[in-house]
Amino acid sequence: MEHLYAPWRYSYVSDEKIKECVFCHILKNMDEEKYQVLFSDQFCYVVMNKFPYSPGHIMVVPNFHTSNIEDLDEIIWQRVSKRVREAVKLLKDIMPCEGVNIGMNLGKAAGAGIEQHVHYHLVPRWIGDTNFITTIAQTRVYSADFQEIYKRLKKSSNKYFF
C-alpha cells in the first residue's frame, strides 16, 4: 500500500467546522495569522486559499456577502479589481511564477465551492507545474511549504497593496 504524506490536510478533518459563510466568518474574526490574510481594507480582503490548487493560490474576497457579482456596488467592484491586479504583481514578483490563472466560479453549476459569497481565485502557474502523476494518479505533489509561502507573501504585501 502506498502512502502520501500531506500534513496540511489534517486541519481539514480536525478543525472546528465553520457553520456560516466561511468568508464572512474570516471577515468578522479577522485573525490574519490564523486565516492567512495578506491584506484587508474596508471593501475586500486578500487571503490564502486553505486548500490550494497550487502553492501560492490566493483569493480576493469582497466584504459584501452575495452570490451575484451584479449586486456589488461599483466602488466594491472597482476595489476588488484593483486588489486582483496588485495580487498578480505580488505573485509574479515573490513566488515568482510564470503566469497566473484568474477566475470566479459563479454558482454551483460553474464549479463554485463556496457559492454563496463571490470571490476571485488567483492561481500561480509555472511551465511544467503539472505532470504525469496528476494525470495517471489524480494526485498533486507540492514541493513547497504553504506556511512559508504565506510568510513570504505577507512580508511583502504592504509594498503591493495600497
Number of C-alpha atoms within 10 A of each C-alpha: 2 3 5 7 7 9 8 12 11 9 11 12 8 8 8 8 10 10 7 8 14 14 22 16 13 19 20 10 11 15 11 15 12 9 16 21 23 24 19 19 12 10 16 20 23 25 23 24 21 16 13 15 16 21 22 27 23 29 26 27 24 27 23 18 16 15 17 13 14 9 12 17 11 10 10 17 17 13 17 22 14 14 24 22 15 16 24 20 16 21 24 15 14 15 15 14 19 12 14 18 11 15 12 17 16 20 16 11 8 10 11 16 11 16 19 17 22 24 27 20 24 26 22 23 22 12 8 6 12 15 11 10 11 12 10 8 8 8 13 15 14 13 8 11 11 20 15 11 17 20 14 14 23 20 12 14 19 12 10 17 19 10
